[in-house]
Amino acid sequence: MSLGKKVFSSAVLLFIRKIWGNAINLVVMAFLARLLSKEDFGLLAISSVFLGIINTLATSGIAEYIVYYDGDDRDQKINAAFWLNLLLTLAVIAIVAMTGPVWADFYQNEKIYSLLLLLSVSFFFEMSSTVPRALLRKELEYKTLVYYSSISMTVVSVGKLVAAWLGFGVYSLALPQAIVSPLLMTSFFLKKNWKPYTHFGIAHFKAIVKYCRHIIGGRILAKLVNEGDNLIVGKFIGLDGLGIYALAFQLANLVTTNVVVLVSDIFLPLLSKVKGDIERLRQLYGRMIQFLSFISFPLTTALVIGAEPIVYFIYGEKWLDAVVPFQILCAFALGRSLSSPSSSLFNAMGRPDIGFKFTLYFTPVFLASVFLGSQFGVIGVALATTVVRVLGSVISLNLSLNLIQLQLTDLYRIIKSNLISTFVIVGIFSWSFYSDFESEKWILLFLIPFVLYFHILFQRFLFYSQVDSFFLELKKNMNYGHEVIRKFFFLKNQYS
């Protein structure tokens, strides 16, 4: 199979997995939101933040190093990476055990420490499988990754429902993952048929850390940016407010998180292979941005249009306070969808220091703005987060464009059709933002797929060449479905 077809088929597999994951998650969250309280979701968010920060300190960059490195001593480096990763993982768990009580006292809730210990179990097994998962990514063997992760995710989701129904309360959000994670780790090792040998390879640690240090530093700061708002909201607004904000943030970034992770997973190995060819890098990066805007712009706009019915029918009436923050944060999600791939570009070109330096300056500005916003409640935090992070996205984009010798005007040409389509959609369906009629909520839910269809039709009639090239690529890399799709969007019969 050619590299292009392998990349395309991997993207399709990951996209299917994301769709399935989101569908399962929505069903599970619909039940959990009714069984558990806002405080329970706040507790999990605070516990996850603490473990996530330490996790980032210990393990960031090792998987990326395995994907990046192609030297003659590759096997020794991979083995050393495994032992370094394991040692750091054990250090994380020790830190959590010692400092967890202080974290729980700070938020005045003893359940936080118990949750931290439970999350540490799944953390250990997930980190232990870093090497086999990274090797599968490097070889673009996403069929295995999708298959195993989809099964485990489904089992975990069902487990959360069962645990909540049995009365485990907030622990039902973490217990199933702790049970399933060792089985998933074992599956990855067996499938890859890789095992470490007893020589630690300490001499290689320095080279691994040298590559990872800027990734680690950048991701610690990025974690503070991504989770610092949760820390501030939990302390100054309360765990109930944090539950509302966390739900709004998760919904607003539903499309961006899934699409960006998918694109980054696919393109990091590919960018690493052509890192010495600036022209090919420009082409690949341009395709990444075009694909992200083509998918995330209309989907995020549809979420804004259907925000109230989504929250009302899926999560219940008690979560309606999350609607306005959700809609505000969607503006930030659009900017994030374009700027997030920058880190993959920096890493692929061996320049993770660029992302680190940017985040170093950005973090204190962001945290200060969130603190000021917290004085005006959850909506104030949502506004502060959106304004500052949109500005940060513009700067991050400019840094990545400069690295491959492109201008912001080039970026505009890439996303122009999707940007115009988004403005047109907002103009046409703006009446829905002000709808207060109970009977129209169902109509707005059905409006979401129509918005997506309208977006592609708009592209087809005003920017035909871009849509035409997309479906031509579809025909080259897929042997089914293109004819039905062609007719559905009124495309010419040139792909047969």
Contacts in CASP RR format, 6 or more apart in sequence:
PFRMAT RR
TARGET T0000
AUTHOR 0000-0000-0000
METHOD contacts of the structure
MODEL  1
MSLGKKVFSSAVLLFIRKIWGNAINLVVMAFLARLLSKEDFGLLAISSVF
LGIINTLATSGIAEYIVYYDGDDRDQKINAAFWLNLLLTLAVIAIVAMTG
PVWADFYQNEKIYSLLLLLSVSFFFEMSSTVPRALLRKELEYKTLVYYSS
ISMTVVSVGKLVAAWLGFGVYSLALPQAIVSPLLMTSFFLKKNWKPYTHF
GIAHFKAIVKYCRHIIGGRILAKLVNEGDNLIVGKFIGLDGLGIYALAFQ
LANLVTTNVVVLVSDIFLPLLSKVKGDIERLRQLYGRMIQFLSFISFPLT
TALVIGAEPIVYFIYGEKWLDAVVPFQILCAFALGRSLSSPSSSLFNAMG
RPDIGFKFTLYFTPVFLASVFLGSQFGVIGVALATTVVRVLGSVISLNLS
LNLIQLQLTDLYRIIKSNLISTFVIVGIFSWSFYSDFESEKWILLFLIPF
VLYFHILFQRFLFYSQVDSFFLELKKNMNYGHEVIRKFFFLKNQYS
1 9 0 8 1.000
3 270 0 8 1.000
3 273 0 8 1.000
4 477 0 8 1.000
5 476 0 8 1.000
5 477 0 8 1.000
6 140 0 8 1.000
7 140 0 8 1.000
7 266 0 8 1.000
7 270 0 8 1.000
8 473 0 8 1.000
8 477 0 8 1.000
8 478 0 8 1.000
9 142 0 8 1.000
9 477 0 8 1.000
9 478 0 8 1.000
10 140 0 8 1.000
10 142 0 8 1.000
10 143 0 8 1.000
10 266 0 8 1.000
11 262 0 8 1.000
11 263 0 8 1.000
11 266 0 8 1.000
12 478 0 8 1.000
13 142 0 8 1.000
13 143 0 8 1.000
13 146 0 8 1.000
14 142 0 8 1.000
14 146 0 8 1.000
14 262 0 8 1.000
14 265 0 8 1.000
14 266 0 8 1.000
15 262 0 8 1.000
16 146 0 8 1.000
17 146 0 8 1.000
17 149 0 8 1.000
17 150 0 8 1.000
18 258 0 8 1.000
18 259 0 8 1.000
18 262 0 8 1.000
20 150 0 8 1.000
20 154 0 8 1.000
21 150 0 8 1.000
21 153 0 8 1.000
21 154 0 8 1.000
21 157 0 8 1.000
22 254 0 8 1.000
22 258 0 8 1.000
24 153 0 8 1.000
24 154 0 8 1.000
24 157 0 8 1.000
25 157 0 8 1.000
26 314 0 8 1.000
27 157 0 8 1.000
28 157 0 8 1.000
28 158 0 8 1.000
28 160 0 8 1.000
28 161 0 8 1.000
29 314 0 8 1.000
29 315 0 8 1.000
30 314 0 8 1.000
30 315 0 8 1.000
31 161 0 8 1.000
31 164 0 8 1.000
32 160 0 8 1.000
32 161 0 8 1.000
32 164 0 8 1.000
32 172 0 8 1.000
32 173 0 8 1.000
33 247 0 8 1.000
33 314 0 8 1.000
33 315 0 8 1.000
33 316 0 8 1.000
33 318 0 8 1.000
33 319 0 8 1.000
34 315 0 8 1.000
34 316 0 8 1.000
35 164 0 8 1.000
35 165 0 8 1.000
35 169 0 8 1.000
36 164 0 8 1.000
36 169 0 8 1.000
36 170 0 8 1.000
36 172 0 8 1.000
36 173 0 8 1.000
37 240 0 8 1.000
38 239 0 8 1.000
38 240 0 8 1.000
38 241 0 8 1.000
38 243 0 8 1.000
38 244 0 8 1.000
38 318 0 8 1.000
38 319 0 8 1.000
39 239 0 8 1.000
39 240 0 8 1.000
39 243 0 8 1.000
40 169 0 8 1.000
40 170 0 8 1.000
40 173 0 8 1.000
41 173 0 8 1.000
41 242 0 8 1.000
41 243 0 8 1.000
41 246 0 8 1.000
41 247 0 8 1.000
42 234 0 8 1.000
42 239 0 8 1.000
42 240 0 8 1.000
42 241 0 8 1.000
42 242 0 8 1.000
42 243 0 8 1.000
42 246 0 8 1.000
43 109 0 8 1.000
43 111 0 8 1.000
43 112 0 8 1.000
43 115 0 8 1.000
43 170 0 8 1.000
43 239 0 8 1.000
44 115 0 8 1.000
44 170 0 8 1.000
44 173 0 8 1.000
44 174 0 8 1.000
45 230 0 8 1.000
45 242 0 8 1.000
45 243 0 8 1.000
45 246 0 8 1.000
46 103 0 8 1.000
46 107 0 8 1.000
46 112 0 8 1.000
46 230 0 8 1.000
46 231 0 8 1.000
46 234 0 8 1.000
46 239 0 8 1.000
46 242 0 8 1.000
47 112 0 8 1.000
47 115 0 8 1.000
47 116 0 8 1.000
47 119 0 8 1.000
47 174 0 8 1.000
48 119 0 8 1.000
48 227 0 8 1.000
49 227 0 8 1.000
49 228 0 8 1.000
49 230 0 8 1.000
49 231 0 8 1.000
50 96 0 8 1.000
50 100 0 8 1.000
50 103 0 8 1.000
50 112 0 8 1.000
50 116 0 8 1.000
51 92 0 8 1.000
51 96 0 8 1.000
51 116 0 8 1.000
51 119 0 8 1.000
51 120 0 8 1.000
51 123 0 8 1.000
52 223 0 8 1.000
52 227 0 8 1.000
53 220 0 8 1.000
53 223 0 8 1.000
53 224 0 8 1.000
53 227 0 8 1.000
54 92 0 8 1.000
54 95 0 8 1.000
54 96 0 8 1.000
55 92 0 8 1.000
55 123 0 8 1.000
55 127 0 8 1.000
56 216 0 8 1.000
56 219 0 8 1.000
56 220 0 8 1.000
56 222 0 8 1.000
56 223 0 8 1.000
57 92 0 8 1.000
57 216 0 8 1.000
57 220 0 8 1.000
58 88 0 8 1.000
58 89 0 8 1.000
58 91 0 8 1.000
58 92 0 8 1.000
58 127 0 8 1.000
59 85 0 8 1.000
59 88 0 8 1.000
59 89 0 8 1.000
59 92 0 8 1.000
59 127 0 8 1.000
59 130 0 8 1.000
60 212 0 8 1.000
60 215 0 8 1.000
60 216 0 8 1.000
60 217 0 8 1.000
60 218 0 8 1.000
60 219 0 8 1.000
60 220 0 8 1.000
61 211 0 8 1.000
61 212 0 8 1.000
61 215 0 8 1.000
61 216 0 8 1.000
61 219 0 8 1.000
62 81 0 8 1.000
62 84 0 8 1.000
62 85 0 8 1.000
62 130 0 8 1.000
62 134 0 8 1.000
62 208 0 8 1.000
62 212 0 8 1.000
63 130 0 8 1.000
63 133 0 8 1.000
63 134 0 8 1.000
63 137 0 8 1.000
64 134 0 8 1.000
64 211 0 8 1.000
64 212 0 8 1.000
64 215 0 8 1.000
64 268 0 8 1.000
64 347 0 8 1.000
65 77 0 8 1.000
65 81 0 8 1.000
65 208 0 8 1.000
65 211 0 8 1.000
65 212 0 8 1.000
66 77 0 8 1.000
66 78 0 8 1.000
66 81 0 8 1.000
66 130 0 8 1.000
66 131 0 8 1.000
66 134 0 8 1.000
66 135 0 8 1.000
66 138 0 8 1.000
67 134 0 8 1.000
67 137 0 8 1.000
67 138 0 8 1.000
67 268 0 8 1.000
67 269 0 8 1.000
67 272 0 8 1.000
68 211 0 8 1.000
68 272 0 8 1.000
68 347 0 8 1.000
68 348 0 8 1.000
68 350 0 8 1.000
69 77 0 8 1.000
69 211 0 8 1.000
71 77 0 8 1.000
73 204 0 8 1.000
76 201 0 8 1.000
76 204 0 8 1.000
77 204 0 8 1.000
77 207 0 8 1.000
77 208 0 8 1.000
78 131 0 8 1.000
78 135 0 8 1.000
79 196 0 8 1.000
79 197 0 8 1.000
79 199 0 8 1.000
79 201 0 8 1.000
80 200 0 8 1.000
80 201 0 8 1.000
80 202 0 8 1.000
80 203 0 8 1.000
80 204 0 8 1.000
80 205 0 8 1.000
80 208 0 8 1.000
81 130 0 8 1.000
81 131 0 8 1.000
81 204 0 8 1.000
81 208 0 8 1.000
82 130 0 8 1.000
82 131 0 8 1.000
82 196 0 8 1.000
83 196 0 8 1.000
83 200 0 8 1.000
83 201 0 8 1.000
84 205 0 8 1.000
84 208 0 8 1.000
84 209 0 8 1.000
85 127 0 8 1.000
85 128 0 8 1.000
85 130 0 8 1.000
85 131 0 8 1.000
86 127 0 8 1.000
86 128 0 8 1.000
89 123 0 8 1.000
89 124 0 8 1.000
89 127 0 8 1.000
89 128 0 8 1.000
90 124 0 8 1.000
92 120 0 8 1.000
92 123 0 8 1.000
92 127 0 8 1.000
93 120 0 8 1.000
93 123 0 8 1.000
93 124 0 8 1.000
96 116 0 8 1.000
96 117 0 8 1.000
96 120 0 8 1.000
97 117 0 8 1.000
97 120 0 8 1.000
100 112 0 8 1.000
100 113 0 8 1.000
100 116 0 8 1.000
101 113 0 8 1.000
103 112 0 8 1.000
103 113 0 8 1.000
103 116 0 8 1.000
104 110 0 8 1.000
104 111 0 8 1.000
104 112 0 8 1.000
104 113 0 8 1.000
104 116 0 8 1.000
106 235 0 8 1.000
107 234 0 8 1.000
107 235 0 8 1.000
107 239 0 8 1.000
109 239 0 8 1.000
111 170 0 8 1.000
114 171 0 8 1.000
115 170 0 8 1.000
115 171 0 8 1.000
115 174 0 8 1.000
118 171 0 8 1.000
118 174 0 8 1.000
118 175 0 8 1.000
118 178 0 8 1.000
119 174 0 8 1.000
119 177 0 8 1.000
119 178 0 8 1.000
121 178 0 8 1.000
121 181 0 8 1.000
122 174 0 8 1.000
122 177 0 8 1.000
122 178 0 8 1.000
122 180 0 8 1.000
122 181 0 8 1.000
124 181 0 8 1.000
125 181 0 8 1.000
125 182 0 8 1.000
125 184 0 8 1.000
125 185 0 8 1.000
126 181 0 8 1.000
126 184 0 8 1.000
126 185 0 8 1.000
128 185 0 8 1.000
129 184 0 8 1.000
129 185 0 8 1.000
129 188 0 8 1.000
129 189 0 8 1.000
131 194 0 8 1.000
131 196 0 8 1.000
132 188 0 8 1.000
132 189 0 8 1.000
132 191 0 8 1.000
132 192 0 8 1.000
132 194 0 8 1.000
133 145 0 8 1.000
133 188 0 8 1.000
135 192 0 8 1.000
135 194 0 8 1.000
136 142 0 8 1.000
136 144 0 8 1.000
136 145 0 8 1.000
136 188 0 8 1.000
136 191 0 8 1.000
136 192 0 8 1.000
137 145 0 8 1.000
137 265 0 8 1.000
137 268 0 8 1.000
137 269 0 8 1.000
138 269 0 8 1.000
140 266 0 8 1.000
140 269 0 8 1.000
142 265 0 8 1.000
142 266 0 8 1.000
144 188 0 8 1.000
144 191 0 8 1.000
148 184 0 8 1.000
148 187 0 8 1.000
148 188 0 8 1.000
148 191 0 8 1.000
149 184 0 8 1.000
152 180 0 8 1.000
152 181 0 8 1.000
152 183 0 8 1.000
152 184 0 8 1.000
155 176 0 8 1.000
155 180 0 8 1.000
156 176 0 8 1.000
156 177 0 8 1.000
156 180 0 8 1.000
157 176 0 8 1.000
158 176 0 8 1.000
159 172 0 8 1.000
159 175 0 8 1.000
159 176 0 8 1.000
160 172 0 8 1.000
160 173 0 8 1.000
160 176 0 8 1.000
161 172 0 8 1.000
162 172 0 8 1.000
162 176 0 8 1.000
163 169 0 8 1.000
163 171 0 8 1.000
163 172 0 8 1.000
163 175 0 8 1.000
163 176 0 8 1.000
164 172 0 8 1.000
166 172 0 8 1.000
168 175 0 8 1.000
189 195 0 8 1.000
211 350 0 8 1.000
211 352 0 8 1.000
214 352 0 8 1.000
214 353 0 8 1.000
214 355 0 8 1.000
214 356 0 8 1.000
215 347 0 8 1.000
215 352 0 8 1.000
215 356 0 8 1.000
217 356 0 8 1.000
217 359 0 8 1.000
218 352 0 8 1.000
218 355 0 8 1.000
218 356 0 8 1.000
218 359 0 8 1.000
218 360 0 8 1.000
221 356 0 8 1.000
221 359 0 8 1.000
221 360 0 8 1.000
221 362 0 8 1.000
221 363 0 8 1.000
222 359 0 8 1.000
224 363 0 8 1.000
224 367 0 8 1.000
225 359 0 8 1.000
225 362 0 8 1.000
225 363 0 8 1.000
225 366 0 8 1.000
225 367 0 8 1.000
225 389 0 8 1.000
228 367 0 8 1.000
228 370 0 8 1.000
229 245 0 8 1.000
229 249 0 8 1.000
229 370 0 8 1.000
229 381 0 8 1.000
229 385 0 8 1.000
230 242 0 8 1.000
230 245 0 8 1.000
230 246 0 8 1.000
232 367 0 8 1.000
232 370 0 8 1.000
232 371 0 8 1.000
232 374 0 8 1.000
232 381 0 8 1.000
233 241 0 8 1.000
233 242 0 8 1.000
233 245 0 8 1.000
233 370 0 8 1.000
233 374 0 8 1.000
233 378 0 8 1.000
233 381 0 8 1.000
234 241 0 8 1.000
234 242 0 8 1.000
236 371 0 8 1.000
236 374 0 8 1.000
236 375 0 8 1.000
237 245 0 8 1.000
237 374 0 8 1.000
237 377 0 8 1.000
237 378 0 8 1.000
237 381 0 8 1.000
241 378 0 8 1.000
244 319 0 8 1.000
244 321 0 8 1.000
244 322 0 8 1.000
244 325 0 8 1.000
244 378 0 8 1.000
245 322 0 8 1.000
245 325 0 8 1.000
245 378 0 8 1.000
245 381 0 8 1.000
245 382 0 8 1.000
247 315 0 8 1.000
247 319 0 8 1.000
247 322 0 8 1.000
247 326 0 8 1.000
248 322 0 8 1.000
248 323 0 8 1.000
248 325 0 8 1.000
248 326 0 8 1.000
248 329 0 8 1.000
248 378 0 8 1.000
248 382 0 8 1.000
249 325 0 8 1.000
249 329 0 8 1.000
251 303 0 8 1.000
251 307 0 8 1.000
251 310 0 8 1.000
251 311 0 8 1.000
251 322 0 8 1.000
251 326 0 8 1.000
252 300 0 8 1.000
252 303 0 8 1.000
252 326 0 8 1.000
252 327 0 8 1.000
252 329 0 8 1.000
252 330 0 8 1.000
252 332 0 8 1.000
252 333 0 8 1.000
253 329 0 8 1.000
253 333 0 8 1.000
253 336 0 8 1.000
254 303 0 8 1.000
255 295 0 8 1.000
255 296 0 8 1.000
255 299 0 8 1.000
255 300 0 8 1.000
255 303 0 8 1.000
255 333 0 8 1.000
255 337 0 8 1.000
256 296 0 8 1.000
256 300 0 8 1.000
256 333 0 8 1.000
256 334 0 8 1.000
256 336 0 8 1.000
256 337 0 8 1.000
256 340 0 8 1.000
259 292 0 8 1.000
259 295 0 8 1.000
259 296 0 8 1.000
259 337 0 8 1.000
260 292 0 8 1.000
260 336 0 8 1.000
260 337 0 8 1.000
260 340 0 8 1.000
260 341 0 8 1.000
263 288 0 8 1.000
263 291 0 8 1.000
263 292 0 8 1.000
263 341 0 8 1.000
264 340 0 8 1.000
264 341 0 8 1.000
264 343 0 8 1.000
264 344 0 8 1.000
267 284 0 8 1.000
267 288 0 8 1.000
267 341 0 8 1.000
267 344 0 8 1.000
268 344 0 8 1.000
268 347 0 8 1.000
268 348 0 8 1.000
270 284 0 8 1.000
271 281 0 8 1.000
271 284 0 8 1.000
271 285 0 8 1.000
271 344 0 8 1.000
271 345 0 8 1.000
271 348 0 8 1.000
271 349 0 8 1.000
272 348 0 8 1.000
274 280 0 8 1.000
274 281 0 8 1.000
274 284 0 8 1.000
275 281 0 8 1.000
275 348 0 8 1.000
275 349 0 8 1.000
275 350 0 8 1.000
278 404 0 8 1.000
278 405 0 8 1.000
281 345 0 8 1.000
281 349 0 8 1.000
281 404 0 8 1.000
282 404 0 8 1.000
282 405 0 8 1.000
282 406 0 8 1.000
285 341 0 8 1.000
285 345 0 8 1.000
285 400 0 8 1.000
285 404 0 8 1.000
285 406 0 8 1.000
286 414 0 8 1.000
288 341 0 8 1.000
289 338 0 8 1.000
289 341 0 8 1.000
289 411 0 8 1.000
289 414 0 8 1.000
289 415 0 8 1.000
290 414 0 8 1.000
290 415 0 8 1.000
290 418 0 8 1.000
290 466 0 8 1.000
292 337 0 8 1.000
292 338 0 8 1.000
292 341 0 8 1.000
293 337 0 8 1.000
293 338 0 8 1.000
293 414 0 8 1.000
293 415 0 8 1.000
293 418 0 8 1.000
293 419 0 8 1.000
294 418 0 8 1.000
294 459 0 8 1.000
294 470 0 8 1.000
296 333 0 8 1.000
296 334 0 8 1.000
296 337 0 8 1.000
297 334 0 8 1.000
297 337 0 8 1.000
297 415 0 8 1.000
297 418 0 8 1.000
297 419 0 8 1.000
297 421 0 8 1.000
297 422 0 8 1.000
297 455 0 8 1.000
298 418 0 8 1.000
298 421 0 8 1.000
298 422 0 8 1.000
298 425 0 8 1.000
298 451 0 8 1.000
298 452 0 8 1.000
298 455 0 8 1.000
298 456 0 8 1.000
299 452 0 8 1.000
300 330 0 8 1.000
300 333 0 8 1.000
300 334 0 8 1.000
300 337 0 8 1.000
301 330 0 8 1.000
301 422 0 8 1.000
301 425 0 8 1.000
301 426 0 8 1.000
301 451 0 8 1.000
302 447 0 8 1.000
302 448 0 8 1.000
302 449 0 8 1.000
302 451 0 8 1.000
302 452 0 8 1.000
303 310 0 8 1.000
303 326 0 8 1.000
303 330 0 8 1.000
303 448 0 8 1.000
304 327 0 8 1.000
304 330 0 8 1.000
304 426 0 8 1.000
304 433 0 8 1.000
305 425 0 8 1.000
305 429 0 8 1.000
305 432 0 8 1.000
305 433 0 8 1.000
305 444 0 8 1.000
305 447 0 8 1.000
305 448 0 8 1.000
305 451 0 8 1.000
306 432 0 8 1.000
306 444 0 8 1.000
306 445 0 8 1.000
306 447 0 8 1.000
306 448 0 8 1.000
307 323 0 8 1.000
307 326 0 8 1.000
307 327 0 8 1.000
307 330 0 8 1.000
308 320 0 8 1.000
308 323 0 8 1.000
308 435 0 8 1.000
308 441 0 8 1.000
308 444 0 8 1.000
309 441 0 8 1.000
309 442 0 8 1.000
309 444 0 8 1.000
309 445 0 8 1.000
310 445 0 8 1.000
311 319 0 8 1.000
311 320 0 8 1.000
311 322 0 8 1.000
311 323 0 8 1.000
311 326 0 8 1.000
312 320 0 8 1.000
312 441 0 8 1.000
313 441 0 8 1.000
313 442 0 8 1.000
313 445 0 8 1.000
315 322 0 8 1.000
321 378 0 8 1.000
324 379 0 8 1.000
324 382 0 8 1.000
325 378 0 8 1.000
325 379 0 8 1.000
325 381 0 8 1.000
325 382 0 8 1.000
327 433 0 8 1.000
328 379 0 8 1.000
328 382 0 8 1.000
328 383 0 8 1.000
328 386 0 8 1.000
329 382 0 8 1.000
329 385 0 8 1.000
329 386 0 8 1.000
331 386 0 8 1.000
331 390 0 8 1.000
332 385 0 8 1.000
332 386 0 8 1.000
332 389 0 8 1.000
332 390 0 8 1.000
332 393 0 8 1.000
334 422 0 8 1.000
335 389 0 8 1.000
335 390 0 8 1.000
335 393 0 8 1.000
336 389 0 8 1.000
336 393 0 8 1.000
338 393 0 8 1.000
338 397 0 8 1.000
338 411 0 8 1.000
338 415 0 8 1.000
339 392 0 8 1.000
339 393 0 8 1.000
339 394 0 8 1.000
339 396 0 8 1.000
339 397 0 8 1.000
339 400 0 8 1.000
341 400 0 8 1.000
342 355 0 8 1.000
342 396 0 8 1.000
342 397 0 8 1.000
342 399 0 8 1.000
342 400 0 8 1.000
343 352 0 8 1.000
343 355 0 8 1.000
345 400 0 8 1.000
345 403 0 8 1.000
345 404 0 8 1.000
346 352 0 8 1.000
346 353 0 8 1.000
346 354 0 8 1.000
346 355 0 8 1.000
346 400 0 8 1.000
346 403 0 8 1.000
349 403 0 8 1.000
351 403 0 8 1.000
354 399 0 8 1.000
354 403 0 8 1.000
355 396 0 8 1.000
355 399 0 8 1.000
358 395 0 8 1.000
358 396 0 8 1.000
358 399 0 8 1.000
362 392 0 8 1.000
362 395 0 8 1.000
365 388 0 8 1.000
366 385 0 8 1.000
366 388 0 8 1.000
366 389 0 8 1.000
369 384 0 8 1.000
369 385 0 8 1.000
369 387 0 8 1.000
369 388 0 8 1.000
370 381 0 8 1.000
370 384 0 8 1.000
370 385 0 8 1.000
370 388 0 8 1.000
372 384 0 8 1.000
373 380 0 8 1.000
373 381 0 8 1.000
373 383 0 8 1.000
373 384 0 8 1.000
374 380 0 8 1.000
374 381 0 8 1.000
376 383 0 8 1.000
397 408 0 8 1.000
397 411 0 8 1.000
398 408 0 8 1.000
401 407 0 8 1.000
401 408 0 8 1.000
401 410 0 8 1.000
401 411 0 8 1.000
412 419 0 8 1.000
416 463 0 8 1.000
417 459 0 8 1.000
417 462 0 8 1.000
417 463 0 8 1.000
417 466 0 8 1.000
418 455 0 8 1.000
418 459 0 8 1.000
420 462 0 8 1.000
421 455 0 8 1.000
421 458 0 8 1.000
421 459 0 8 1.000
422 455 0 8 1.000
424 458 0 8 1.000
425 451 0 8 1.000
425 454 0 8 1.000
425 455 0 8 1.000
425 458 0 8 1.000
428 454 0 8 1.000
429 447 0 8 1.000
429 451 0 8 1.000
432 440 0 8 1.000
432 444 0 8 1.000
432 447 0 8 1.000
435 444 0 8 1.000
456 467 0 8 1.000
456 489 0 8 1.000
457 489 0 8 1.000
457 490 0 8 1.000
459 466 0 8 1.000
459 467 0 8 1.000
460 467 0 8 1.000
460 489 0 8 1.000
460 490 0 8 1.000
460 491 0 8 1.000
467 489 0 8 1.000
467 491 0 8 1.000
468 491 0 8 1.000
468 492 0 8 1.000
471 482 0 8 1.000
471 485 0 8 1.000
471 486 0 8 1.000
471 489 0 8 1.000
471 491 0 8 1.000
471 495 0 8 1.000
472 494 0 8 1.000
472 495 0 8 1.000
474 482 0 8 1.000
474 485 0 8 1.000
474 495 0 8 1.000
475 482 0 8 1.000
475 495 0 8 1.000
482 495 0 8 1.000
483 495 0 8 1.000
483 496 0 8 1.000
486 493 0 8 1.000
486 495 0 8 1.000
END
